Amino acid sequence: VVTTIPEFLARLSGGDTPQAAVDDARCLLPPIGCGQPLTANDHTDQETAREWHISGLCPPCFSRAAGEGSDA
C-alpha cells in the first residue's frame, strides 16, 4: 500500500525519488523525468532550483509535467 506522494512517485518511476535525483544531481528517471545530469547552468534562477529540489525534475521536464507550453 502506497501511503505518501514520494512513495507513489517512487513506484511510478521504478523506485526513483526526488531526493535520490537531487542527491545524484540529475532529473528523475523515465518515465517521469529524463534522467539527464544537471549542472548549475540548468537552474536559471532560484525558482527553478527550488522546483528541482522539491520535484526532482529538470526545468524542461517540470514544464512538461506542469503542462506549460502545451495546448492541453
mmCIF file of the N, C-alpha and C atoms, coordinates in Angstrom:
data_MODEL
# 
_entry.id   MODEL 
# 
loop_
_atom_site.group_PDB 
_atom_site.id 
_atom_site.type_symbol 
_atom_site.label_atom_id 
_atom_site.label_alt_id 
_atom_site.label_comp_id 
_atom_site.label_asym_id 
_atom_site.label_entity_id 
_atom_site.label_seq_id 
_atom_site.pdbx_PDB_ins_code 
_atom_site.Cartn_x 
_atom_site.Cartn_y 
_atom_site.Cartn_z 
_atom_site.occupancy 
_atom_site.B_iso_or_equiv 
_atom_site.pdbx_formal_charge 
_atom_site.auth_seq_id 
_atom_site.auth_comp_id 
_atom_site.auth_asym_id 
_atom_site.auth_atom_id 
_atom_site.pdbx_PDB_model_num 
ATOM 1   N N  . VAL A 1 1  ? 0.850  -1.181 0.000   1.00 0.00 ? 1  VAL A N  1 
ATOM 2   C CA . VAL A 1 1  ? 0.000  0.000  0.000   1.00 0.00 ? 1  VAL A CA 1 
ATOM 3   C C  . VAL A 1 1  ? 0.893  1.240  0.000   1.00 0.00 ? 1  VAL A C  1 
ATOM 4   N N  . VAL A 1 2  ? 0.601  2.147  -0.912  1.00 0.00 ? 2  VAL A N  1 
ATOM 5   C CA . VAL A 1 2  ? 1.335  3.409  -1.010  1.00 0.00 ? 2  VAL A CA 1 
ATOM 6   C C  . VAL A 1 2  ? 0.644  4.422  -0.112  1.00 0.00 ? 2  VAL A C  1 
ATOM 7   N N  . THR A 1 3  ? 1.417  5.066  0.767   1.00 0.00 ? 3  THR A N  1 
ATOM 8   C CA . THR A 1 3  ? 0.808  5.981  1.727   1.00 0.00 ? 3  THR A CA 1 
ATOM 9   C C  . THR A 1 3  ? 1.220  7.439  1.561   1.00 0.00 ? 3  THR A C  1 
ATOM 10  N N  . THR A 1 4  ? 2.271  7.703  0.796   1.00 0.00 ? 4  THR A N  1 
ATOM 11  C CA . THR A 1 4  ? 2.718  9.086  0.630   1.00 0.00 ? 4  THR A CA 1 
ATOM 12  C C  . THR A 1 4  ? 2.946  9.396  -0.847  1.00 0.00 ? 4  THR A C  1 
ATOM 13  N N  . ILE A 1 5  ? 2.970  10.673 -1.174  1.00 0.00 ? 5  ILE A N  1 
ATOM 14  C CA . ILE A 1 5  ? 3.242  11.083 -2.551  1.00 0.00 ? 5  ILE A CA 1 
ATOM 15  C C  . ILE A 1 5  ? 4.637  10.637 -2.983  1.00 0.00 ? 5  ILE A C  1 
ATOM 16  N N  . PRO A 1 6  ? 5.695  10.814 -2.164  1.00 0.00 ? 6  PRO A N  1 
ATOM 17  C CA . PRO A 1 6  ? 7.008  10.312 -2.591  1.00 0.00 ? 6  PRO A CA 1 
ATOM 18  C C  . PRO A 1 6  ? 7.008  8.803  -2.858  1.00 0.00 ? 6  PRO A C  1 
ATOM 19  N N  . GLU A 1 7  ? 6.288  8.031  -2.035  1.00 0.00 ? 7  GLU A N  1 
ATOM 20  C CA . GLU A 1 7  ? 6.208  6.588  -2.281  1.00 0.00 ? 7  GLU A CA 1 
ATOM 21  C C  . GLU A 1 7  ? 5.495  6.306  -3.599  1.00 0.00 ? 7  GLU A C  1 
ATOM 22  N N  . PHE A 1 8  ? 4.432  7.051  -3.876  1.00 0.00 ? 8  PHE A N  1 
ATOM 23  C CA . PHE A 1 8  ? 3.689  6.890  -5.124  1.00 0.00 ? 8  PHE A CA 1 
ATOM 24  C C  . PHE A 1 8  ? 4.585  7.196  -6.322  1.00 0.00 ? 8  PHE A C  1 
ATOM 25  N N  . LEU A 1 9  ? 5.317  8.317  -6.271  1.00 0.00 ? 9  LEU A N  1 
ATOM 26  C CA . LEU A 1 9  ? 6.218  8.685  -7.361  1.00 0.00 ? 9  LEU A CA 1 
ATOM 27  C C  . LEU A 1 9  ? 7.329  7.655  -7.528  1.00 0.00 ? 9  LEU A C  1 
ATOM 28  N N  . ALA A 1 10 ? 7.848  7.160  -6.411  1.00 0.00 ? 10 ALA A N  1 
ATOM 29  C CA . ALA A 1 10 ? 8.900  6.146  -6.483  1.00 0.00 ? 10 ALA A CA 1 
ATOM 30  C C  . ALA A 1 10 ? 8.389  4.894  -7.176  1.00 0.00 ? 10 ALA A C  1 
ATOM 31  N N  . ARG A 1 11 ? 7.156  4.518  -6.888  1.00 0.00 ? 11 ARG A N  1 
ATOM 32  C CA . ARG A 1 11 ? 6.583  3.343  -7.542  1.00 0.00 ? 11 ARG A CA 1 
ATOM 33  C C  . ARG A 1 11 ? 6.401  3.565  -9.034  1.00 0.00 ? 11 ARG A C  1 
ATOM 34  N N  . LEU A 1 12 ? 5.960  4.749  -9.413  1.00 0.00 ? 12 LEU A N  1 
ATOM 35  C CA . LEU A 1 12 ? 5.773  5.062  -10.833 1.00 0.00 ? 12 LEU A CA 1 
ATOM 36  C C  . LEU A 1 12 ? 7.092  5.066  -11.598 1.00 0.00 ? 12 LEU A C  1 
ATOM 37  N N  . SER A 1 13 ? 8.153  5.473  -10.935 1.00 0.00 ? 13 SER A N  1 
ATOM 38  C CA . SER A 1 13 ? 9.441  5.632  -11.621 1.00 0.00 ? 13 SER A CA 1 
ATOM 39  C C  . SER A 1 13 ? 10.410 4.494  -11.321 1.00 0.00 ? 13 SER A C  1 
ATOM 40  N N  . GLY A 1 14 ? 9.910  3.359  -10.931 1.00 0.00 ? 14 GLY A N  1 
ATOM 41  C CA . GLY A 1 14 ? 10.776 2.210  -10.702 1.00 0.00 ? 14 GLY A CA 1 
ATOM 42  C C  . GLY A 1 14 ? 11.645 2.326  -9.473  1.00 0.00 ? 14 GLY A C  1 
ATOM 43  N N  . GLY A 1 15 ? 11.214 3.061  -8.474  1.00 0.00 ? 15 GLY A N  1 
ATOM 44  C CA . GLY A 1 15 ? 11.953 3.189  -7.222  1.00 0.00 ? 15 GLY A CA 1 
ATOM 45  C C  . GLY A 1 15 ? 12.725 4.486  -7.071  1.00 0.00 ? 15 GLY A C  1 
ATOM 46  N N  . ASP A 1 16 ? 12.760 5.321  -8.100  1.00 0.00 ? 16 ASP A N  1 
ATOM 47  C CA . ASP A 1 16 ? 13.470 6.596  -8.021  1.00 0.00 ? 16 ASP A CA 1 
ATOM 48  C C  . ASP A 1 16 ? 12.652 7.583  -7.195  1.00 0.00 ? 16 ASP A C  1 
ATOM 49  N N  . THR A 1 17 ? 13.341 8.479  -6.500  1.00 0.00 ? 17 THR A N  1 
ATOM 50  C CA . THR A 1 17 ? 12.668 9.503  -5.700  1.00 0.00 ? 17 THR A CA 1 
ATOM 51  C C  . THR A 1 17 ? 13.268 10.872 -6.021  1.00 0.00 ? 17 THR A C  1 
ATOM 52  N N  . PRO A 1 18 ? 12.510 11.943 -5.753  1.00 0.00 ? 18 PRO A N  1 
ATOM 53  C CA . PRO A 1 18 ? 13.082 13.280 -5.942  1.00 0.00 ? 18 PRO A CA 1 
ATOM 54  C C  . PRO A 1 18 ? 14.375 13.466 -5.142  1.00 0.00 ? 18 PRO A C  1 
ATOM 55  N N  . GLN A 1 19 ? 14.428 12.953 -3.920  1.00 0.00 ? 19 GLN A N  1 
ATOM 56  C CA . GLN A 1 19 ? 15.637 13.112 -3.106  1.00 0.00 ? 19 GLN A CA 1 
ATOM 57  C C  . GLN A 1 19 ? 16.828 12.401 -3.736  1.00 0.00 ? 19 GLN A C  1 
ATOM 58  N N  . ALA A 1 20 ? 16.610 11.205 -4.279  1.00 0.00 ? 20 ALA A N  1 
ATOM 59  C CA . ALA A 1 20 ? 17.700 10.479 -4.945  1.00 0.00 ? 20 ALA A CA 1 
ATOM 60  C C  . ALA A 1 20 ? 18.179 11.249 -6.170  1.00 0.00 ? 20 ALA A C  1 
ATOM 61  N N  . ALA A 1 21 ? 17.250 11.830 -6.926  1.00 0.00 ? 21 ALA A N  1 
ATOM 62  C CA . ALA A 1 21 ? 17.622 12.611 -8.104  1.00 0.00 ? 21 ALA A CA 1 
ATOM 63  C C  . ALA A 1 21 ? 18.457 13.827 -7.704  1.00 0.00 ? 21 ALA A C  1 
ATOM 64  N N  . VAL A 1 22 ? 18.036 14.526 -6.662  1.00 0.00 ? 22 VAL A N  1 
ATOM 65  C CA . VAL A 1 22 ? 18.785 15.699 -6.189  1.00 0.00 ? 22 VAL A CA 1 
ATOM 66  C C  . VAL A 1 22 ? 20.162 15.268 -5.686  1.00 0.00 ? 22 VAL A C  1 
ATOM 67  N N  . ASP A 1 23 ? 20.207 14.183 -4.907  1.00 0.00 ? 23 ASP A N  1 
ATOM 68  C CA . ASP A 1 23 ? 21.491 13.691 -4.394  1.00 0.00 ? 23 ASP A CA 1 
ATOM 69  C C  . ASP A 1 23 ? 22.455 13.331 -5.522  1.00 0.00 ? 23 ASP A C  1 
ATOM 70  N N  . ASP A 1 24 ? 21.910 12.815 -6.638  1.00 0.00 ? 24 ASP A N  1 
ATOM 71  C CA . ASP A 1 24 ? 22.731 12.406 -7.777  1.00 0.00 ? 24 ASP A CA 1 
ATOM 72  C C  . ASP A 1 24 ? 22.900 13.510 -8.819  1.00 0.00 ? 24 ASP A C  1 
ATOM 73  N N  . ALA A 1 25 ? 22.355 14.704 -8.555  1.00 0.00 ? 25 ALA A N  1 
ATOM 74  C CA . ALA A 1 25 ? 22.432 15.862 -9.466  1.00 0.00 ? 25 ALA A CA 1 
ATOM 75  C C  . ALA A 1 25 ? 21.940 15.502 -10.865 1.00 0.00 ? 25 ALA A C  1 
ATOM 76  N N  . ARG A 1 26 ? 20.704 14.990 -10.913 1.00 0.00 ? 26 ARG A N  1 
ATOM 77  C CA . ARG A 1 26 ? 20.101 14.596 -12.179 1.00 0.00 ? 26 ARG A CA 1 
ATOM 78  C C  . ARG A 1 26 ? 18.597 14.773 -12.088 1.00 0.00 ? 26 ARG A C  1 
ATOM 79  N N  . CYS A 1 27 ? 17.949 14.580 -13.221 1.00 0.00 ? 27 CYS A N  1 
ATOM 80  C CA . CYS A 1 27 ? 16.492 14.582 -13.277 1.00 0.00 ? 27 CYS A CA 1 
ATOM 81  C C  . CYS A 1 27 ? 15.987 13.197 -12.871 1.00 0.00 ? 27 CYS A C  1 
ATOM 82  N N  . LEU A 1 28 ? 14.742 13.123 -12.418 1.00 0.00 ? 28 LEU A N  1 
ATOM 83  C CA . LEU A 1 28 ? 14.131 11.825 -12.138 1.00 0.00 ? 28 LEU A CA 1 
ATOM 84  C C  . LEU A 1 28 ? 14.260 10.915 -13.351 1.00 0.00 ? 28 LEU A C  1 
ATOM 85  N N  . LEU A 1 29 ? 14.336 9.633  -13.101 1.00 0.00 ? 29 LEU A N  1 
ATOM 86  C CA . LEU A 1 29 ? 14.439 8.664  -14.184 1.00 0.00 ? 29 LEU A CA 1 
ATOM 87  C C  . LEU A 1 29 ? 13.128 8.559  -14.954 1.00 0.00 ? 29 LEU A C  1 
ATOM 88  N N  . PRO A 1 30 ? 13.205 8.151  -16.239 1.00 0.00 ? 30 PRO A N  1 
ATOM 89  C CA . PRO A 1 30 ? 11.986 7.916  -17.008 1.00 0.00 ? 30 PRO A CA 1 
ATOM 90  C C  . PRO A 1 30 ? 11.136 6.834  -16.331 1.00 0.00 ? 30 PRO A C  1 
ATOM 91  N N  . PRO A 1 31 ? 9.854  6.885  -16.459 1.00 0.00 ? 31 PRO A N  1 
ATOM 92  C CA . PRO A 1 31 ? 9.057  7.669  -17.393 1.00 0.00 ? 31 PRO A CA 1 
ATOM 93  C C  . PRO A 1 31 ? 8.632  9.029  -16.857 1.00 0.00 ? 31 PRO A C  1 
ATOM 94  N N  . ILE A 1 32 ? 8.975  9.370  -15.618 1.00 0.00 ? 32 ILE A N  1 
ATOM 95  C CA . ILE A 1 32 ? 8.545  10.657 -15.063 1.00 0.00 ? 32 ILE A CA 1 
ATOM 96  C C  . ILE A 1 32 ? 9.442  11.790 -15.549 1.00 0.00 ? 32 ILE A C  1 
ATOM 97  N N  . GLY A 1 33 ? 10.745 11.606 -15.462 1.00 0.00 ? 33 GLY A N  1 
ATOM 98  C CA . GLY A 1 33 ? 11.707 12.603 -15.918 1.00 0.00 ? 33 GLY A CA 1 
ATOM 99  C C  . GLY A 1 33 ? 12.530 12.048 -17.063 1.00 0.00 ? 33 GLY A C  1 
ATOM 100 N N  . CYS A 1 34 ? 13.677 12.705 -17.326 1.00 0.00 ? 34 CYS A N  1 
ATOM 101 C CA . CYS A 1 34 ? 14.544 12.269 -18.425 1.00 0.00 ? 34 CYS A CA 1 
ATOM 102 C C  . CYS A 1 34 ? 15.798 11.561 -17.930 1.00 0.00 ? 34 CYS A C  1 
ATOM 103 N N  . GLY A 1 35 ? 16.122 11.696 -16.630 1.00 0.00 ? 35 GLY A N  1 
ATOM 104 C CA . GLY A 1 35 ? 17.292 11.038 -16.071 1.00 0.00 ? 35 GLY A CA 1 
ATOM 105 C C  . GLY A 1 35 ? 18.614 11.704 -16.389 1.00 0.00 ? 35 GLY A C  1 
ATOM 106 N N  . GLN A 1 36 ? 18.584 12.832 -17.088 1.00 0.00 ? 36 GLN A N  1 
ATOM 107 C CA . GLN A 1 36 ? 19.815 13.509 -17.502 1.00 0.00 ? 36 GLN A CA 1 
ATOM 108 C C  . GLN A 1 36 ? 20.481 14.214 -16.321 1.00 0.00 ? 36 GLN A C  1 
ATOM 109 N N  . PRO A 1 37 ? 21.834 14.273 -16.328 1.00 0.00 ? 37 PRO A N  1 
ATOM 110 C CA . PRO A 1 37 ? 22.535 15.006 -15.277 1.00 0.00 ? 37 PRO A CA 1 
ATOM 111 C C  . PRO A 1 37 ? 22.240 16.501 -15.368 1.00 0.00 ? 37 PRO A C  1 
ATOM 112 N N  . LEU A 1 38 ? 22.297 17.173 -14.235 1.00 0.00 ? 38 LEU A N  1 
ATOM 113 C CA . LEU A 1 38 ? 22.073 18.613 -14.189 1.00 0.00 ? 38 LEU A CA 1 
ATOM 114 C C  . LEU A 1 38 ? 23.331 19.321 -13.720 1.00 0.00 ? 38 LEU A C  1 
ATOM 115 N N  . THR A 1 39 ? 23.499 20.555 -14.182 1.00 0.00 ? 39 THR A N  1 
ATOM 116 C CA . THR A 1 39 ? 24.594 21.406 -13.735 1.00 0.00 ? 39 THR A CA 1 
ATOM 117 C C  . THR A 1 39 ? 23.996 22.695 -13.185 1.00 0.00 ? 39 THR A C  1 
ATOM 118 N N  . ALA A 1 40 ? 24.824 23.515 -12.601 1.00 0.00 ? 40 ALA A N  1 
ATOM 119 C CA . ALA A 1 40 ? 24.358 24.796 -12.065 1.00 0.00 ? 40 ALA A CA 1 
ATOM 120 C C  . ALA A 1 40 ? 23.742 25.653 -13.171 1.00 0.00 ? 40 ALA A C  1 
ATOM 121 N N  . ASN A 1 41 ? 24.204 25.499 -14.412 1.00 0.00 ? 41 ASN A N  1 
ATOM 122 C CA . ASN A 1 41 ? 23.668 26.281 -15.532 1.00 0.00 ? 41 ASN A CA 1 
ATOM 123 C C  . ASN A 1 41 ? 22.240 25.896 -15.884 1.00 0.00 ? 41 ASN A C  1 
ATOM 124 N N  . ASP A 1 42 ? 21.792 24.713 -15.463 1.00 0.00 ? 42 ASP A N  1 
ATOM 125 C CA . ASP A 1 42 ? 20.418 24.283 -15.747 1.00 0.00 ? 42 ASP A CA 1 
ATOM 126 C C  . ASP A 1 42 ? 19.400 25.036 -14.902 1.00 0.00 ? 42 ASP A C  1 
ATOM 127 N N  . HIS A 1 43 ? 19.848 25.623 -13.803 1.00 0.00 ? 43 HIS A N  1 
ATOM 128 C CA . HIS A 1 43 ? 18.958 26.386 -12.924 1.00 0.00 ? 43 HIS A CA 1 
ATOM 129 C C  . HIS A 1 43 ? 19.167 27.863 -13.217 1.00 0.00 ? 43 HIS A C  1 
ATOM 130 N N  . THR A 1 44 ? 18.236 28.432 -13.977 1.00 0.00 ? 44 THR A N  1 
ATOM 131 C CA . THR A 1 44 ? 18.398 29.812 -14.414 1.00 0.00 ? 44 THR A CA 1 
ATOM 132 C C  . THR A 1 44 ? 18.069 30.821 -13.325 1.00 0.00 ? 44 THR A C  1 
ATOM 133 N N  . ASP A 1 45 ? 17.355 30.391 -12.292 1.00 0.00 ? 45 ASP A N  1 
ATOM 134 C CA . ASP A 1 45 ? 17.031 31.289 -11.184 1.00 0.00 ? 45 ASP A CA 1 
ATOM 135 C C  . ASP A 1 45 ? 16.711 30.455 -9.945  1.00 0.00 ? 45 ASP A C  1 
ATOM 136 N N  . GLN A 1 46 ? 16.440 31.136 -8.847  1.00 0.00 ? 46 GLN A N  1 
ATOM 137 C CA . GLN A 1 46 ? 16.165 30.435 -7.590  1.00 0.00 ? 46 GLN A CA 1 
ATOM 138 C C  . GLN A 1 46 ? 14.895 29.599 -7.667  1.00 0.00 ? 46 GLN A C  1 
ATOM 139 N N  . GLU A 1 47 ? 13.929 30.043 -8.459  1.00 0.00 ? 47 GLU A N  1 
ATOM 140 C CA . GLU A 1 47 ? 12.671 29.300 -8.565  1.00 0.00 ? 47 GLU A CA 1 
ATOM 141 C C  . GLU A 1 47 ? 12.885 27.935 -9.223  1.00 0.00 ? 47 GLU A C  1 
ATOM 142 N N  . THR A 1 48 ? 13.659 27.883 -10.317 1.00 0.00 ? 48 THR A N  1 
ATOM 143 C CA . THR A 1 48 ? 13.883 26.588 -10.964 1.00 0.00 ? 48 THR A CA 1 
ATOM 144 C C  . THR A 1 48 ? 14.699 25.663 -10.072 1.00 0.00 ? 48 THR A C  1 
ATOM 145 N N  . ALA A 1 49 ? 15.651 26.218 -9.335  1.00 0.00 ? 49 ALA A N  1 
ATOM 146 C CA . ALA A 1 49 ? 16.429 25.397 -8.402  1.00 0.00 ? 49 ALA A CA 1 
ATOM 147 C C  . ALA A 1 49 ? 15.530 24.853 -7.298  1.00 0.00 ? 49 ALA A C  1 
ATOM 148 N N  . ARG A 1 50 ? 14.637 25.675 -6.788  1.00 0.00 ? 50 ARG A N  1 
ATOM 149 C CA . ARG A 1 50 ? 13.708 25.245 -5.735  1.00 0.00 ? 50 ARG A CA 1 
ATOM 150 C C  . ARG A 1 50 ? 12.763 24.161 -6.256  1.00 0.00 ? 50 ARG A C  1 
ATOM 151 N N  . GLU A 1 51 ? 12.242 24.358 -7.472  1.00 0.00 ? 51 GLU A N  1 
ATOM 152 C CA . GLU A 1 51 ? 11.347 23.360 -8.066  1.00 0.00 ? 51 GLU A CA 1 
ATOM 153 C C  . GLU A 1 51 ? 12.049 22.016 -8.215  1.00 0.00 ? 51 GLU A C  1 
ATOM 154 N N  . TRP A 1 52 ? 13.318 22.037 -8.644  1.00 0.00 ? 52 TRP A N  1 
ATOM 155 C CA . TRP A 1 52 ? 14.078 20.799 -8.810  1.00 0.00 ? 52 TRP A CA 1 
ATOM 156 C C  . TRP A 1 52 ? 14.289 20.106 -7.466  1.00 0.00 ? 52 TRP A C  1 
ATOM 157 N N  . HIS A 1 53 ? 14.627 20.870 -6.434  1.00 0.00 ? 53 HIS A N  1 
ATOM 158 C CA . HIS A 1 53 ? 14.831 20.272 -5.111  1.00 0.00 ? 53 HIS A CA 1 
ATOM 159 C C  . HIS A 1 53 ? 13.555 19.633 -4.572  1.00 0.00 ? 53 HIS A C  1 
ATOM 160 N N  . ILE A 1 54 ? 12.411 20.162 -4.930  1.00 0.00 ? 54 ILE A N  1 
ATOM 161 C CA . ILE A 1 54 ? 11.134 19.604 -4.462  1.00 0.00 ? 54 ILE A CA 1 
ATOM 162 C C  . ILE A 1 54 ? 10.694 18.433 -5.334  1.00 0.00 ? 54 ILE A C  1 
ATOM 163 N N  . SER A 1 55 ? 10.746 18.614 -6.651  1.00 0.00 ? 55 SER A N  1 
ATOM 164 C CA . SER A 1 55 ? 10.168 17.623 -7.571  1.00 0.00 ? 55 SER A CA 1 
ATOM 165 C C  . SER A 1 55 ? 11.165 16.600 -8.095  1.00 0.00 ? 55 SER A C  1 
ATOM 166 N N  . GLY A 1 56 ? 12.451 16.975 -8.155  1.00 0.00 ? 56 GLY A N  1 
ATOM 167 C CA . GLY A 1 56 ? 13.442 16.102 -8.770  1.00 0.00 ? 56 GLY A CA 1 
ATOM 168 C C  . GLY A 1 56 ? 13.447 16.187 -10.285 1.00 0.00 ? 56 GLY A C  1 
ATOM 169 N N  . LEU A 1 57 ? 12.666 17.108 -10.852 1.00 0.00 ? 57 LEU A N  1 
ATOM 170 C CA . LEU A 1 57 ? 12.557 17.257 -12.302 1.00 0.00 ? 57 LEU A CA 1 
ATOM 171 C C  . LEU A 1 57 ? 13.390 18.434 -12.794 1.00 0.00 ? 57 LEU A C  1 
ATOM 172 N N  . CYS A 1 58 ? 14.107 18.228 -13.906 1.00 0.00 ? 58 CYS A N  1 
ATOM 173 C CA . CYS A 1 58 ? 14.846 19.321 -14.526 1.00 0.00 ? 58 CYS A CA 1 
ATOM 174 C C  . CYS A 1 58 ? 13.843 20.334 -15.083 1.00 0.00 ? 58 CYS A C  1 
ATOM 175 N N  . PRO A 1 59 ? 14.279 21.554 -15.407 1.00 0.00 ? 59 PRO A N  1 
ATOM 176 C CA . PRO A 1 59 ? 13.332 22.563 -15.890 1.00 0.00 ? 59 PRO A CA 1 
ATOM 177 C C  . PRO A 1 59 ? 12.476 22.119 -17.083 1.00 0.00 ? 59 PRO A C  1 
ATOM 178 N N  . PRO A 1 60 ? 13.041 21.490 -18.141 1.00 0.00 ? 60 PRO A N  1 
ATOM 179 C CA . PRO A 1 60 ? 12.166 21.070 -19.250 1.00 0.00 ? 60 PRO A CA 1 
ATOM 180 C C  . PRO A 1 60 ? 11.131 20.020 -18.831 1.00 0.00 ? 60 PRO A C  1 
ATOM 181 N N  . CYS A 1 61 ? 11.537 19.044 -18.013 1.00 0.00 ? 61 CYS A N  1 
ATOM 182 C CA . CYS A 1 61 ? 10.588 18.015 -17.566 1.00 0.00 ? 61 CYS A CA 1 
ATOM 183 C C  . CYS A 1 61 ? 9.544  18.609 -16.625 1.00 0.00 ? 61 CYS A C  1 
ATOM 184 N N  . PHE A 1 62 ? 9.951  19.556 -15.778 1.00 0.00 ? 62 PHE A N  1 
ATOM 185 C CA . PHE A 1 62 ? 8.993  20.206 -14.884 1.00 0.00 ? 62 PHE A CA 1 
ATOM 186 C C  . PHE A 1 62 ? 7.952  20.966 -15.701 1.00 0.00 ? 62 PHE A C  1 
ATOM 187 N N  . SER A 1 63 ? 8.408  21.697 -16.727 1.00 0.00 ? 63 SER A N  1 
ATOM 188 C CA . SER A 1 63 ? 7.474  22.440 -17.582 1.00 0.00 ? 63 SER A CA 1 
ATOM 189 C C  . SER A 1 63 ? 6.515  21.498 -18.289 1.00 0.00 ? 63 SER A C  1 
ATOM 190 N N  . ARG A 1 64 ? 7.035  20.375 -18.788 1.00 0.00 ? 64 ARG A N  1 
ATOM 191 C CA . ARG A 1 64 ? 6.184  19.395 -19.457 1.00 0.00 ? 64 ARG A CA 1 
ATOM 192 C C  . ARG A 1 64 ? 5.157  18.825 -18.477 1.00 0.00 ? 64 ARG A C  1 
ATOM 193 N N  . ALA A 1 65 ? 5.585  18.470 -17.269 1.00 0.00 ? 65 ALA A N  1 
ATOM 194 C CA . ALA A 1 65 ? 4.673  17.904 -16.271 1.00 0.00 ? 65 ALA A CA 1 
ATOM 195 C C  . ALA A 1 65 ? 3.621  18.921 -15.841 1.00 0.00 ? 65 ALA A C  1 
ATOM 196 N N  . ALA A 1 66 ? 4.002  20.198 -15.808 1.00 0.00 ? 66 ALA A N  1 
ATOM 197 C CA . ALA A 1 66 ? 3.073  21.252 -15.399 1.00 0.00 ? 66 ALA A CA 1 
ATOM 198 C C  . ALA A 1 66 ? 2.151  21.671 -16.538 1.00 0.00 ? 66 ALA A C  1 
ATOM 199 N N  . GLY A 1 67 ? 2.393  21.144 -17.744 1.00 0.00 ? 67 GLY A N  1 
ATOM 200 C CA . GLY A 1 67 ? 1.554  21.480 -18.887 1.00 0.00 ? 67 GLY A CA 1 
ATOM 201 C C  . GLY A 1 67 ? 1.868  22.823 -19.498 1.00 0.00 ? 67 GLY A C  1 
ATOM 202 N N  . GLU A 1 68 ? 3.020  23.379 -19.178 1.00 0.00 ? 68 GLU A N  1 
ATOM 203 C CA . GLU A 1 68 ? 3.401  24.681 -19.723 1.00 0.00 ? 68 GLU A CA 1 
ATOM 204 C C  . GLU A 1 68 ? 3.812  24.524 -21.181 1.00 0.00 ? 68 GLU A C  1 
ATOM 205 N N  . GLY A 1 69 ? 3.330  25.428 -22.010 1.00 0.00 ? 69 GLY A N  1 
ATOM 206 C CA . GLY A 1 69 ? 3.705  25.423 -23.414 1.00 0.00 ? 69 GLY A CA 1 
ATOM 207 C C  . GLY A 1 69 ? 2.978  24.392 -24.249 1.00 0.00 ? 69 GLY A C  1 
ATOM 208 N N  . SER A 1 70 ? 1.898  23.814 -23.705 1.00 0.00 ? 70 SER A N  1 
ATOM 209 C CA . SER A 1 70 ? 1.125  22.843 -24.483 1.00 0.00 ? 70 SER A CA 1 
ATOM 210 C C  . SER A 1 70 ? -0.271 23.385 -24.747 1.00 0.00 ? 70 SER A C  1 
ATOM 211 N N  . ASP A 1 71 ? -0.980 22.735 -25.635 1.00 0.00 ? 71 ASP A N  1 
ATOM 212 C CA . ASP A 1 71 ? -2.342 23.146 -25.960 1.00 0.00 ? 71 ASP A CA 1 
ATOM 213 C C  . ASP A 1 71 ? -3.368 22.508 -25.044 1.00 0.00 ? 71 ASP A C  1 
ATOM 214 N N  . ALA A 1 72 ? -2.911 21.688 -24.106 1.00 0.00 ? 72 ALA A N  1 
ATOM 215 C CA . ALA A 1 72 ? -3.849 20.976 -23.225 1.00 0.00 ? 72 ALA A CA 1 
ATOM 216 C C  . ALA A 1 72 ? -4.469 21.880 -22.203 1.00 0.00 ? 72 ALA A C  1 
# 
